[in-house]
Amino acid sequence: MRVIEKLAKSIVAVFLTLLVGMGIAQAQERYIYVTHGQSGDAFWDVVKNGAQTAAGELGVILDYRSPAQFSGAEMAKMINEAVASKPDGLVVSIPDADALSDAIKNAVEKGIPVISINSGEDFSSEFGAIMHIGQSEYAAAEKAGIFMGKHGVTNGLCVNHEPDNVGLLARCDGFIEGLGGSGDVLDVSSNPQQIETAVENYLKEHPEVNGILTLSTLSAEPSLKAIAASGSSVKLGTFDLSTDVLQNVSKGRIMFALDQQQYLQGYMPLVVLHNYNRAALLPSENIQTGPNMITQDKAQAVIGYTQEKMR
Protein backbone atom coordinates (compact mmCIF):
# COMPACT_ATOMS: atom_id res chain seq x y z
CA MET A 1 0.00 0.00 0.00
CA ARG A 2 2.81 2.41 0.93
CA VAL A 3 4.52 1.70 -2.39
CA ILE A 4 1.31 2.58 -4.24
CA GLU A 5 0.89 5.80 -2.22
CA LYS A 6 4.47 6.84 -2.93
CA LEU A 7 4.01 6.06 -6.60
CA ALA A 8 0.79 8.11 -6.72
CA LYS A 9 2.47 11.09 -5.05
CA SER A 10 5.35 10.86 -7.50
CA ILE A 11 2.98 10.82 -10.46
CA VAL A 12 1.12 13.91 -9.13
CA ALA A 13 4.40 15.76 -8.56
CA VAL A 14 5.60 14.99 -12.08
CA PHE A 15 2.22 16.06 -13.53
CA LEU A 16 2.26 19.41 -11.71
CA THR A 17 5.84 20.00 -12.85
CA LEU A 18 4.75 19.38 -16.43
CA LEU A 19 1.83 21.79 -16.03
CA VAL A 20 4.15 24.55 -14.86
CA GLY A 21 6.61 23.80 -17.62
CA MET A 22 3.85 23.92 -20.23
CA GLY A 23 2.60 27.26 -18.91
CA ILE A 24 -0.81 25.82 -17.95
CA ALA A 25 -0.45 26.66 -14.28
CA GLN A 26 -0.43 30.43 -14.19
CA ALA A 27 -0.49 33.14 -11.53
CA GLN A 28 -3.94 34.52 -10.75
CA GLU A 29 -4.72 37.75 -12.60
CA ARG A 30 -4.80 40.90 -10.45
CA TYR A 31 -6.58 44.14 -11.28
CA ILE A 32 -6.70 47.49 -9.49
CA TYR A 33 -9.46 50.10 -9.56
CA VAL A 34 -8.79 53.71 -8.55
CA THR A 35 -11.95 55.82 -8.54
CA HIS A 36 -12.89 59.21 -7.13
CA GLY A 37 -16.01 57.98 -5.30
CA GLN A 38 -15.76 57.63 -1.56
CA SER A 39 -16.66 54.49 0.37
CA GLY A 40 -20.26 54.61 1.56
CA ASP A 41 -21.43 56.68 -1.41
CA ALA A 42 -24.52 54.87 -2.71
CA PHE A 43 -23.53 55.39 -6.35
CA TRP A 44 -19.98 54.09 -5.98
CA ASP A 45 -21.05 51.20 -3.78
CA VAL A 46 -22.93 49.90 -6.83
CA VAL A 47 -19.81 50.31 -9.01
CA LYS A 48 -17.76 48.40 -6.46
CA ASN A 49 -20.40 45.66 -6.23
CA GLY A 50 -20.24 45.23 -10.00
CA ALA A 51 -16.45 44.92 -9.88
CA GLN A 52 -16.56 42.42 -7.01
CA THR A 53 -19.16 40.30 -8.79
CA ALA A 54 -17.09 40.18 -11.99
CA ALA A 55 -13.93 39.32 -10.03
CA GLY A 56 -15.70 36.41 -8.36
CA GLU A 57 -17.11 35.10 -11.63
CA LEU A 58 -13.78 35.37 -13.45
CA GLY A 59 -11.65 34.11 -10.57
CA VAL A 60 -9.36 37.15 -10.57
CA ILE A 61 -8.00 39.28 -7.73
CA LEU A 62 -9.59 42.72 -7.28
CA ASP A 63 -8.01 45.64 -5.41
CA TYR A 64 -10.47 48.56 -5.22
CA ARG A 65 -9.12 51.92 -4.04
CA SER A 66 -10.49 55.46 -3.63
CA PRO A 67 -9.48 58.57 -1.65
CA ALA A 68 -11.22 59.41 1.62
CA GLN A 69 -12.22 62.76 0.08
CA PHE A 70 -12.43 63.96 -3.50
CA SER A 71 -8.84 64.74 -4.52
CA GLY A 72 -7.15 64.53 -7.90
CA ALA A 73 -3.72 64.67 -6.26
CA GLU A 74 -4.52 61.76 -3.96
CA MET A 75 -5.87 59.76 -6.88
CA ALA A 76 -2.68 60.37 -8.86
CA LYS A 77 -0.67 59.08 -5.92
CA MET A 78 -2.85 55.97 -5.70
CA ILE A 79 -2.50 55.31 -9.43
CA ASN A 80 1.29 55.59 -9.25
CA GLU A 81 1.33 53.20 -6.28
CA ALA A 82 -0.88 50.81 -8.22
CA VAL A 83 1.43 50.94 -11.24
CA ALA A 84 4.44 50.18 -9.05
CA SER A 85 2.77 46.93 -7.93
CA LYS A 86 2.55 45.77 -11.59
CA PRO A 87 -1.10 44.67 -11.87
CA ASP A 88 -2.49 42.94 -14.96
CA GLY A 89 -4.74 45.92 -15.60
CA LEU A 90 -5.85 49.25 -14.18
CA VAL A 91 -9.33 50.80 -14.08
CA VAL A 92 -9.59 54.52 -13.33
CA SER A 93 -12.11 57.33 -13.32
CA ILE A 94 -10.80 60.68 -14.64
CA PRO A 95 -12.58 63.52 -12.81
CA ASP A 96 -9.52 65.80 -13.00
CA ALA A 97 -7.62 65.46 -16.28
CA ASP A 98 -4.75 67.77 -15.31
CA ALA A 99 -4.09 65.98 -12.03
CA LEU A 100 -4.30 62.43 -13.44
CA SER A 101 -2.73 62.76 -16.90
CA ASP A 102 0.86 61.91 -15.94
CA ALA A 103 -0.10 59.02 -13.65
CA ILE A 104 -2.29 57.34 -16.28
CA LYS A 105 0.29 57.85 -19.02
CA ASN A 106 2.89 56.32 -16.70
CA ALA A 107 0.76 53.18 -16.39
CA VAL A 108 0.42 52.94 -20.17
CA GLU A 109 4.17 53.42 -20.67
CA LYS A 110 4.80 50.54 -18.24
CA GLY A 111 2.68 48.28 -20.43
CA ILE A 112 -0.34 48.12 -18.12
CA PRO A 113 -3.67 48.16 -19.98
CA VAL A 114 -5.92 50.93 -18.66
CA ILE A 115 -9.68 51.34 -18.92
CA SER A 116 -11.37 54.56 -17.83
CA ILE A 117 -14.86 54.55 -16.34
CA ASN A 118 -17.49 57.13 -15.41
CA SER A 119 -15.63 60.46 -15.80
CA GLY A 120 -13.10 61.40 -18.46
CA GLU A 121 -14.40 60.02 -21.74
CA ASP A 122 -12.97 63.04 -23.60
CA PHE A 123 -9.46 62.33 -22.25
CA SER A 124 -9.44 58.53 -22.15
CA SER A 125 -7.84 57.76 -25.53
CA GLU A 126 -5.57 60.80 -25.31
CA PHE A 127 -4.03 59.39 -22.12
CA GLY A 128 -3.61 55.94 -23.71
CA ALA A 129 -6.52 54.01 -22.19
CA ILE A 130 -7.72 51.14 -24.36
CA MET A 131 -11.36 52.19 -23.93
CA HIS A 132 -13.89 54.08 -21.81
CA ILE A 133 -16.97 52.59 -20.13
CA GLY A 134 -19.66 55.01 -18.99
CA GLN A 135 -22.02 57.55 -20.47
CA SER A 136 -21.57 60.75 -22.44
CA GLU A 137 -22.08 63.27 -19.65
CA TYR A 138 -22.84 66.18 -21.97
CA ALA A 139 -25.34 64.22 -24.08
CA ALA A 140 -27.09 62.79 -21.00
CA ALA A 141 -27.55 66.23 -19.45
CA GLU A 142 -28.63 67.72 -22.76
CA LYS A 143 -31.33 65.04 -22.90
CA ALA A 144 -32.44 66.10 -19.42
CA GLY A 145 -32.60 69.76 -20.48
CA ILE A 146 -34.65 68.96 -23.58
CA PHE A 147 -37.03 66.80 -21.52
CA MET A 148 -37.54 69.50 -18.89
CA GLY A 149 -38.00 72.14 -21.60
CA LYS A 150 -40.82 70.09 -23.11
CA HIS A 151 -42.45 70.03 -19.68
CA GLY A 152 -42.49 73.78 -19.19
CA VAL A 153 -39.06 74.60 -17.76
CA THR A 154 -37.80 77.88 -19.19
CA ASN A 155 -35.03 78.80 -16.71
CA GLY A 156 -32.87 76.07 -15.23
CA LEU A 157 -30.34 75.69 -12.43
CA CYS A 158 -27.59 73.06 -12.42
CA VAL A 159 -26.43 72.20 -8.88
CA ASN A 160 -22.78 71.07 -9.00
CA HIS A 161 -21.45 69.39 -5.85
CA GLU A 162 -17.93 68.81 -7.32
CA PRO A 163 -17.03 72.00 -9.23
CA ASP A 164 -13.59 70.65 -10.24
CA ASN A 165 -14.97 67.44 -11.77
CA VAL A 166 -14.74 67.68 -15.58
CA GLY A 167 -17.60 65.22 -15.99
CA LEU A 168 -19.94 67.34 -13.89
CA LEU A 169 -18.93 70.50 -15.70
CA ALA A 170 -19.93 68.75 -18.93
CA ARG A 171 -23.27 67.85 -17.38
CA CYS A 172 -24.06 71.46 -16.51
CA ASP A 173 -23.04 72.62 -20.00
CA GLY A 174 -25.22 69.96 -21.62
CA PHE A 175 -28.21 70.77 -19.41
CA ILE A 176 -28.10 74.47 -20.23
CA GLU A 177 -27.67 73.71 -23.93
CA GLY A 178 -30.69 71.40 -23.79
CA LEU A 179 -32.72 74.27 -22.35
CA GLY A 180 -31.65 76.52 -25.18
CA GLY A 181 -29.09 78.41 -23.11
CA SER A 182 -31.49 79.51 -20.37
CA GLY A 183 -29.74 78.37 -17.22
CA ASP A 184 -27.16 78.93 -14.53
CA VAL A 185 -24.76 76.83 -12.43
CA LEU A 186 -24.69 76.81 -8.63
CA ASP A 187 -21.47 75.43 -7.14
CA VAL A 188 -21.97 73.76 -3.77
CA SER A 189 -20.11 71.31 -1.53
CA SER A 190 -20.97 67.69 -0.84
CA ASN A 191 -22.52 68.63 2.53
CA PRO A 192 -26.32 68.08 2.38
CA GLN A 193 -27.14 70.95 4.74
CA GLN A 194 -24.97 73.37 2.79
CA ILE A 195 -26.62 72.24 -0.46
CA GLU A 196 -30.11 72.78 0.96
CA THR A 197 -29.26 76.25 2.24
CA ALA A 198 -27.51 77.33 -0.96
CA VAL A 199 -30.35 76.14 -3.21
CA GLU A 200 -33.04 77.70 -1.01
CA ASN A 201 -31.24 81.05 -0.99
CA TYR A 202 -30.70 80.92 -4.75
CA LEU A 203 -34.37 80.24 -5.42
CA LYS A 204 -35.42 83.17 -3.22
CA GLU A 205 -33.05 85.47 -5.11
CA HIS A 206 -33.98 84.10 -8.55
CA PRO A 207 -37.76 83.50 -8.69
CA GLU A 208 -37.54 83.07 -12.46
CA VAL A 209 -35.91 79.63 -12.02
CA ASN A 210 -38.49 76.89 -12.56
CA GLY A 211 -36.30 73.82 -13.08
CA ILE A 212 -33.35 72.27 -11.23
CA LEU A 213 -31.02 69.47 -12.26
CA THR A 214 -28.90 67.86 -9.56
CA LEU A 215 -25.89 65.80 -10.55
CA SER A 216 -26.14 63.00 -8.00
CA THR A 217 -28.49 61.51 -5.43
CA LEU A 218 -26.39 63.35 -2.83
CA SER A 219 -27.84 66.67 -4.01
CA ALA A 220 -31.36 65.56 -4.91
CA GLU A 221 -32.87 65.24 -1.44
CA PRO A 222 -31.45 68.55 -0.09
CA SER A 223 -32.63 70.33 -3.24
CA LEU A 224 -36.10 68.84 -2.84
CA LYS A 225 -36.20 70.20 0.72
CA ALA A 226 -35.01 73.60 -0.50
CA ILE A 227 -37.77 73.75 -3.10
CA ALA A 228 -40.36 73.01 -0.40
CA ALA A 229 -38.85 75.58 1.98
CA SER A 230 -38.85 78.28 -0.69
CA GLY A 231 -42.54 77.70 -1.38
CA SER A 232 -41.91 77.41 -5.12
CA SER A 233 -43.17 74.90 -7.67
CA VAL A 234 -39.78 74.29 -9.26
CA LYS A 235 -39.45 71.02 -11.17
CA LEU A 236 -36.55 68.77 -10.15
CA GLY A 237 -34.64 66.13 -12.07
CA THR A 238 -31.47 64.31 -11.05
CA PHE A 239 -28.67 62.08 -12.17
CA ASP A 240 -28.38 58.60 -10.65
CA LEU A 241 -30.58 56.36 -8.56
CA SER A 242 -31.20 55.58 -4.92
CA THR A 243 -34.16 54.11 -3.08
CA ASP A 244 -35.16 57.56 -1.76
CA VAL A 245 -34.81 59.20 -5.17
CA LEU A 246 -36.89 56.50 -6.84
CA GLN A 247 -39.59 56.75 -4.18
CA ASN A 248 -39.80 60.49 -4.87
CA VAL A 249 -39.91 59.86 -8.62
CA SER A 250 -42.70 57.33 -8.05
CA LYS A 251 -44.66 59.92 -6.05
CA GLY A 252 -44.13 62.63 -8.67
CA ARG A 253 -41.91 64.82 -6.48
CA ILE A 254 -38.92 64.33 -8.79
CA MET A 255 -39.54 64.35 -12.56
CA PHE A 256 -36.92 61.75 -13.45
CA ALA A 257 -33.64 60.13 -12.50
CA LEU A 258 -30.99 59.52 -15.14
CA ASP A 259 -29.69 55.99 -14.73
CA GLN A 260 -26.17 55.41 -16.09
CA GLN A 261 -26.19 51.77 -14.94
CA GLN A 262 -23.01 52.17 -12.93
CA TYR A 263 -23.04 48.49 -11.98
CA LEU A 264 -21.82 47.87 -15.53
CA GLN A 265 -19.07 50.47 -15.04
CA GLY A 266 -17.71 48.24 -12.30
CA TYR A 267 -18.49 44.89 -13.94
CA MET A 268 -17.54 45.34 -17.60
CA PRO A 269 -13.91 46.53 -17.22
CA LEU A 270 -12.81 43.22 -15.69
CA VAL A 271 -14.56 41.25 -18.44
CA VAL A 272 -12.83 43.36 -21.09
CA LEU A 273 -9.39 43.31 -19.43
CA HIS A 274 -9.52 39.56 -18.78
CA ASN A 275 -10.24 38.82 -22.45
CA TYR A 276 -7.82 41.49 -23.65
CA ASN A 277 -5.00 39.88 -21.67
CA ARG A 278 -5.73 36.31 -22.72
CA ALA A 279 -6.57 36.81 -26.41
CA ALA A 280 -6.15 40.50 -27.35
CA LEU A 281 -9.95 40.78 -27.61
CA LEU A 282 -11.34 44.32 -27.39
CA PRO A 283 -14.66 45.97 -28.31
CA SER A 284 -14.26 48.29 -31.30
CA GLU A 285 -15.92 51.22 -29.53
CA ASN A 286 -16.38 52.62 -26.04
CA ILE A 287 -19.20 51.03 -24.05
CA GLN A 288 -22.08 53.42 -23.30
CA THR A 289 -23.90 52.39 -20.10
CA GLY A 290 -26.39 55.27 -20.13
CA PRO A 291 -28.37 57.40 -20.01
CA ASN A 292 -31.58 55.59 -19.24
CA MET A 293 -34.28 58.00 -18.02
CA ILE A 294 -36.37 56.62 -15.14
CA THR A 295 -39.69 58.43 -14.95
CA GLN A 296 -42.70 57.97 -12.67
CA ASP A 297 -44.06 55.02 -14.66
CA LYS A 298 -40.80 53.07 -14.34
CA ALA A 299 -39.61 53.89 -10.82
CA GLN A 300 -41.30 51.15 -8.80
CA ALA A 301 -39.95 48.42 -11.06
CA VAL A 302 -36.38 49.55 -10.42
CA ILE A 303 -36.42 50.19 -6.65
CA GLY A 304 -35.68 46.57 -5.69
CA TYR A 305 -32.47 46.59 -7.71
CA THR A 306 -31.15 49.62 -5.81
CA GLN A 307 -31.51 47.67 -2.59
CA GLU A 308 -29.43 44.89 -4.14
CA LYS A 309 -26.78 47.45 -5.18
CA MET A 310 -27.29 46.71 -8.86
CA ARG A 311 -28.94 50.01 -9.90
C-alpha positions as CSV (number, residue, x, y, z in Angstrom):
1,M,0.0,0.0,0.0
2,R,2.8,2.4,0.9
3,V,4.5,1.7,-2.4
4,I,1.3,2.6,-4.2
5,E,0.9,5.8,-2.2
6,K,4.5,6.8,-2.9
7,L,4.0,6.1,-6.6
8,A,0.8,8.1,-6.7
9,K,2.5,11.1,-5.1
10,S,5.4,10.9,-7.5
11,I,3.0,10.8,-10.5
12,V,1.1,13.9,-9.1
13,A,4.4,15.8,-8.6
14,V,5.6,15.0,-12.1
15,F,2.2,16.1,-13.5
16,L,2.3,19.4,-11.7
17,T,5.8,20.0,-12.8
18,L,4.8,19.4,-16.4
19,L,1.8,21.8,-16.0
20,V,4.1,24.6,-14.9
21,G,6.6,23.8,-17.6
22,M,3.9,23.9,-20.2
23,G,2.6,27.3,-18.9
24,I,-0.8,25.8,-17.9
25,A,-0.5,26.7,-14.3
26,Q,-0.4,30.4,-14.2
27,A,-0.5,33.1,-11.5
28,Q,-3.9,34.5,-10.8
29,E,-4.7,37.8,-12.6
30,R,-4.8,40.9,-10.5
31,Y,-6.6,44.1,-11.3
32,I,-6.7,47.5,-9.5
33,Y,-9.5,50.1,-9.6
34,V,-8.8,53.7,-8.6
35,T,-11.9,55.8,-8.5
36,H,-12.9,59.2,-7.1
37,G,-16.0,58.0,-5.3
38,Q,-15.8,57.6,-1.6
39,S,-16.7,54.5,0.4
40,G,-20.3,54.6,1.6
41,D,-21.4,56.7,-1.4
42,A,-24.5,54.9,-2.7
43,F,-23.5,55.4,-6.4
44,W,-20.0,54.1,-6.0
45,D,-21.1,51.2,-3.8
46,V,-22.9,49.9,-6.8
47,V,-19.8,50.3,-9.0
48,K,-17.8,48.4,-6.5
49,N,-20.4,45.7,-6.2
50,G,-20.2,45.2,-10.0
51,A,-16.5,44.9,-9.9
52,Q,-16.6,42.4,-7.0
53,T,-19.2,40.3,-8.8
54,A,-17.1,40.2,-12.0
55,A,-13.9,39.3,-10.0
56,G,-15.7,36.4,-8.4
57,E,-17.1,35.1,-11.6
58,L,-13.8,35.4,-13.5
59,G,-11.7,34.1,-10.6
60,V,-9.4,37.2,-10.6
61,I,-8.0,39.3,-7.7
62,L,-9.6,42.7,-7.3
63,D,-8.0,45.6,-5.4
64,Y,-10.5,48.6,-5.2
65,R,-9.1,51.9,-4.0
66,S,-10.5,55.5,-3.6
67,P,-9.5,58.6,-1.6
68,A,-11.2,59.4,1.6
69,Q,-12.2,62.8,0.1
70,F,-12.4,64.0,-3.5
71,S,-8.8,64.7,-4.5
72,G,-7.1,64.5,-7.9
73,A,-3.7,64.7,-6.3
74,E,-4.5,61.8,-4.0
75,M,-5.9,59.8,-6.9
76,A,-2.7,60.4,-8.9
77,K,-0.7,59.1,-5.9
78,M,-2.9,56.0,-5.7
79,I,-2.5,55.3,-9.4
80,N,1.3,55.6,-9.3
81,E,1.3,53.2,-6.3
82,A,-0.9,50.8,-8.2
83,V,1.4,50.9,-11.2
84,A,4.4,50.2,-9.0
85,S,2.8,46.9,-7.9
86,K,2.5,45.8,-11.6
87,P,-1.1,44.7,-11.9
88,D,-2.5,42.9,-15.0
89,G,-4.7,45.9,-15.6
90,L,-5.9,49.2,-14.2
91,V,-9.3,50.8,-14.1
92,V,-9.6,54.5,-13.3
93,S,-12.1,57.3,-13.3
94,I,-10.8,60.7,-14.6
95,P,-12.6,63.5,-12.8
96,D,-9.5,65.8,-13.0
97,A,-7.6,65.5,-16.3
98,D,-4.8,67.8,-15.3
99,A,-4.1,66.0,-12.0
100,L,-4.3,62.4,-13.4
101,S,-2.7,62.8,-16.9
102,D,0.9,61.9,-15.9
103,A,-0.1,59.0,-13.6
104,I,-2.3,57.3,-16.3
105,K,0.3,57.8,-19.0
106,N,2.9,56.3,-16.7
107,A,0.8,53.2,-16.4
108,V,0.4,52.9,-20.2
109,E,4.2,53.4,-20.7
110,K,4.8,50.5,-18.2
111,G,2.7,48.3,-20.4
112,I,-0.3,48.1,-18.1
113,P,-3.7,48.2,-20.0
114,V,-5.9,50.9,-18.7
115,I,-9.7,51.3,-18.9
116,S,-11.4,54.6,-17.8
117,I,-14.9,54.6,-16.3
118,N,-17.5,57.1,-15.4
119,S,-15.6,60.5,-15.8
120,G,-13.1,61.4,-18.5
121,E,-14.4,60.0,-21.7
122,D,-13.0,63.0,-23.6
123,F,-9.5,62.3,-22.3
124,S,-9.4,58.5,-22.2
125,S,-7.8,57.8,-25.5
126,E,-5.6,60.8,-25.3
127,F,-4.0,59.4,-22.1
128,G,-3.6,55.9,-23.7
129,A,-6.5,54.0,-22.2
130,I,-7.7,51.1,-24.4
131,M,-11.4,52.2,-23.9
132,H,-13.9,54.1,-21.8
133,I,-17.0,52.6,-20.1
134,G,-19.7,55.0,-19.0
135,Q,-22.0,57.5,-20.5
136,S,-21.6,60.8,-22.4
137,E,-22.1,63.3,-19.7
138,Y,-22.8,66.2,-22.0
139,A,-25.3,64.2,-24.1
140,A,-27.1,62.8,-21.0
141,A,-27.5,66.2,-19.5
142,E,-28.6,67.7,-22.8
143,K,-31.3,65.0,-22.9
144,A,-32.4,66.1,-19.4
145,G,-32.6,69.8,-20.5
146,I,-34.7,69.0,-23.6
147,F,-37.0,66.8,-21.5
148,M,-37.5,69.5,-18.9
149,G,-38.0,72.1,-21.6
150,K,-40.8,70.1,-23.1
151,H,-42.5,70.0,-19.7
152,G,-42.5,73.8,-19.2
153,V,-39.1,74.6,-17.8
154,T,-37.8,77.9,-19.2
155,N,-35.0,78.8,-16.7
156,G,-32.9,76.1,-15.2
157,L,-30.3,75.7,-12.4
158,C,-27.6,73.1,-12.4
159,V,-26.4,72.2,-8.9
160,N,-22.8,71.1,-9.0
161,H,-21.4,69.4,-5.8
162,E,-17.9,68.8,-7.3
163,P,-17.0,72.0,-9.2
164,D,-13.6,70.7,-10.2
165,N,-15.0,67.4,-11.8
166,V,-14.7,67.7,-15.6
167,G,-17.6,65.2,-16.0
168,L,-19.9,67.3,-13.9
169,L,-18.9,70.5,-15.7
170,A,-19.9,68.8,-18.9
171,R,-23.3,67.8,-17.4
172,C,-24.1,71.5,-16.5
173,D,-23.0,72.6,-20.0
174,G,-25.2,70.0,-21.6
175,F,-28.2,70.8,-19.4
176,I,-28.1,74.5,-20.2
177,E,-27.7,73.7,-23.9
178,G,-30.7,71.4,-23.8
179,L,-32.7,74.3,-22.3
180,G,-31.6,76.5,-25.2
181,G,-29.1,78.4,-23.1
182,S,-31.5,79.5,-20.4
183,G,-29.7,78.4,-17.2
184,D,-27.2,78.9,-14.5
185,V,-24.8,76.8,-12.4
186,L,-24.7,76.8,-8.6
187,D,-21.5,75.4,-7.1
188,V,-22.0,73.8,-3.8
189,S,-20.1,71.3,-1.5
190,S,-21.0,67.7,-0.8
191,N,-22.5,68.6,2.5
192,P,-26.3,68.1,2.4
193,Q,-27.1,70.9,4.7
194,Q,-25.0,73.4,2.8
195,I,-26.6,72.2,-0.5
196,E,-30.1,72.8,1.0
197,T,-29.3,76.3,2.2
198,A,-27.5,77.3,-1.0
199,V,-30.4,76.1,-3.2
200,E,-33.0,77.7,-1.0
201,N,-31.2,81.1,-1.0
202,Y,-30.7,80.9,-4.8
203,L,-34.4,80.2,-5.4
204,K,-35.4,83.2,-3.2
205,E,-33.0,85.5,-5.1
206,H,-34.0,84.1,-8.5
207,P,-37.8,83.5,-8.7
208,E,-37.5,83.1,-12.5
209,V,-35.9,79.6,-12.0
210,N,-38.5,76.9,-12.6
211,G,-36.3,73.8,-13.1
212,I,-33.4,72.3,-11.2
213,L,-31.0,69.5,-12.3
214,T,-28.9,67.9,-9.6
215,L,-25.9,65.8,-10.6
216,S,-26.1,63.0,-8.0
217,T,-28.5,61.5,-5.4
218,L,-26.4,63.3,-2.8
219,S,-27.8,66.7,-4.0
220,A,-31.4,65.6,-4.9
221,E,-32.9,65.2,-1.4
222,P,-31.4,68.5,-0.1
223,S,-32.6,70.3,-3.2
224,L,-36.1,68.8,-2.8
225,K,-36.2,70.2,0.7
226,A,-35.0,73.6,-0.5
227,I,-37.8,73.8,-3.1
228,A,-40.4,73.0,-0.4
229,A,-38.9,75.6,2.0
230,S,-38.8,78.3,-0.7
231,G,-42.5,77.7,-1.4
232,S,-41.9,77.4,-5.1
233,S,-43.2,74.9,-7.7
234,V,-39.8,74.3,-9.3
235,K,-39.5,71.0,-11.2
236,L,-36.6,68.8,-10.1
237,G,-34.6,66.1,-12.1
238,T,-31.5,64.3,-11.0
239,F,-28.7,62.1,-12.2
240,D,-28.4,58.6,-10.7
241,L,-30.6,56.4,-8.6
242,S,-31.2,55.6,-4.9
243,T,-34.2,54.1,-3.1
244,D,-35.2,57.6,-1.8
245,V,-34.8,59.2,-5.2
246,L,-36.9,56.5,-6.8
247,Q,-39.6,56.8,-4.2
248,N,-39.8,60.5,-4.9
249,V,-39.9,59.9,-8.6
250,S,-42.7,57.3,-8.1
251,K,-44.7,59.9,-6.1
252,G,-44.1,62.6,-8.7
253,R,-41.9,64.8,-6.5
254,I,-38.9,64.3,-8.8
255,M,-39.5,64.3,-12.6
256,F,-36.9,61.8,-13.5
257,A,-33.6,60.1,-12.5
258,L,-31.0,59.5,-15.1
259,D,-29.7,56.0,-14.7
260,Q,-26.2,55.4,-16.1
261,Q,-26.2,51.8,-14.9
262,Q,-23.0,52.2,-12.9
263,Y,-23.0,48.5,-12.0
264,L,-21.8,47.9,-15.5
265,Q,-19.1,50.5,-15.0
266,G,-17.7,48.2,-12.3
267,Y,-18.5,44.9,-13.9
268,M,-17.5,45.3,-17.6
269,P,-13.9,46.5,-17.2
270,L,-12.8,43.2,-15.7
271,V,-14.6,41.3,-18.4
272,V,-12.8,43.4,-21.1
273,L,-9.4,43.3,-19.4
274,H,-9.5,39.6,-18.8
275,N,-10.2,38.8,-22.5
276,Y,-7.8,41.5,-23.6
277,N,-5.0,39.9,-21.7
278,R,-5.7,36.3,-22.7
279,A,-6.6,36.8,-26.4
280,A,-6.1,40.5,-27.4
281,L,-9.9,40.8,-27.6
282,L,-11.3,44.3,-27.4
283,P,-14.7,46.0,-28.3
284,S,-14.3,48.3,-31.3
285,E,-15.9,51.2,-29.5
286,N,-16.4,52.6,-26.0
287,I,-19.2,51.0,-24.0
288,Q,-22.1,53.4,-23.3
289,T,-23.9,52.4,-20.1
290,G,-26.4,55.3,-20.1
291,P,-28.4,57.4,-20.0
292,N,-31.6,55.6,-19.2
293,M,-34.3,58.0,-18.0
294,I,-36.4,56.6,-15.1
295,T,-39.7,58.4,-15.0
296,Q,-42.7,58.0,-12.7
297,D,-44.1,55.0,-14.7
298,K,-40.8,53.1,-14.3
299,A,-39.6,53.9,-10.8
300,Q,-41.3,51.1,-8.8
301,A,-39.9,48.4,-11.1
302,V,-36.4,49.6,-10.4
303,I,-36.4,50.2,-6.7
304,G,-35.7,46.6,-5.7
305,Y,-32.5,46.6,-7.7
306,T,-31.1,49.6,-5.8
307,Q,-31.5,47.7,-2.6
308,E,-29.4,44.9,-4.1
309,K,-26.8,47.5,-5.2
310,M,-27.3,46.7,-8.9
311,R,-28.9,50.0,-9.9
